[in-house]
C-alpha cells in the first residue's frame, strides 16, 4: 500500500490525530529531499550519506505510520 493512495483509515487519522499528521508530513518531507538528491549527477560523500540516512528514517516512519493505522483499524 502506498501512502498517496486513498485510504479511509489514513484519511480519518489525518483529520483527527495531529501526531499522525506530523508523521505523514515528515515522511513526505523525506520523500521530497530524496527526490532532490536522486537528481544530483555527482552527489558528494555527505549527500550520499544523507540519502542513505533519509531512506532509513523514511522506512522507520512508514512502519510507524502503518502500525498506527493498523491499531486504529483494529480498535474500530
C-alpha positions as CSV (number, residue, x, y, z in Angstrom):
1,X,0.0,0.0,0.0
2,X,1.2,3.5,-0.9
3,X,0.7,6.5,1.4
4,X,-0.5,8.5,-1.6
5,X,-3.4,6.2,-2.4
6,X,-6.8,6.9,-0.8
7,X,-7.4,5.0,2.4
8,X,-10.3,5.6,4.8
9,X,-8.3,4.8,8.0
10,X,-5.4,7.1,6.9
11,X,-7.8,9.9,5.9
12,X,-9.6,9.7,9.3
13,X,-6.3,9.8,11.2
14,X,-5.1,12.7,9.2
15,X,-8.2,14.6,10.2
16,X,-8.3,13.6,13.9
17,X,-4.7,12.8,15.0
18,X,-2.1,15.6,15.0
19,X,0.8,13.2,15.8
20,X,-0.2,11.0,12.8
21,X,-0.5,14.1,10.6
22,X,3.1,15.2,11.6
23,X,4.5,11.7,10.9
24,X,2.9,11.7,7.4
25,X,4.2,15.3,6.8
26,X,7.7,14.3,7.9
27,X,7.6,11.2,5.6
28,X,6.6,13.5,2.7
29,X,9.5,15.9,3.5
30,X,11.9,13.0,3.4
31,X,10.5,11.8,0.1
32,X,10.9,15.3,-1.4
33,X,14.5,15.6,-0.2
34,X,15.3,12.1,-1.5
35,X,13.9,13.1,-4.9
36,X,16.2,16.2,-4.9
37,X,19.2,14.0,-4.0
38,X,18.3,11.5,-6.7
39,X,18.6,14.2,-9.4
40,X,22.2,15.0,-8.5
41,X,24.6,13.8,-11.2
42,X,27.6,13.6,-8.9
43,X,26.5,13.6,-5.2
44,X,29.2,14.3,-2.6
45,X,30.0,11.8,0.1
46,X,27.9,13.9,2.5
47,X,24.9,13.8,0.1
48,X,25.3,10.0,-0.3
49,X,25.3,9.6,3.4
50,X,22.3,11.9,3.8
51,X,20.4,9.8,1.2
52,X,21.2,6.6,3.0
53,X,20.2,8.1,6.3
54,X,16.9,9.5,4.9
55,X,16.0,6.2,3.4
56,X,16.3,4.5,6.7
57,X,14.4,7.3,8.6
58,X,11.7,7.3,5.9
59,X,11.2,3.5,6.2
60,X,11.0,3.8,10.0
61,X,8.4,6.5,9.7
62,X,6.4,4.4,7.2
63,X,6.5,1.4,9.6
64,X,5.3,3.7,12.4
65,X,2.5,5.1,10.2
66,X,1.3,1.7,9.2
67,X,1.4,0.5,12.8
68,X,-0.8,3.4,13.9
69,X,-3.2,2.7,11.0
70,X,-3.4,-1.0,11.9
71,X,-4.0,-0.3,15.6
72,X,-6.7,2.2,14.6
73,X,-8.5,-0.1,12.2
74,X,-8.4,-3.0,14.8
75,X,-9.7,-0.7,17.5
76,X,-12.7,0.4,15.5
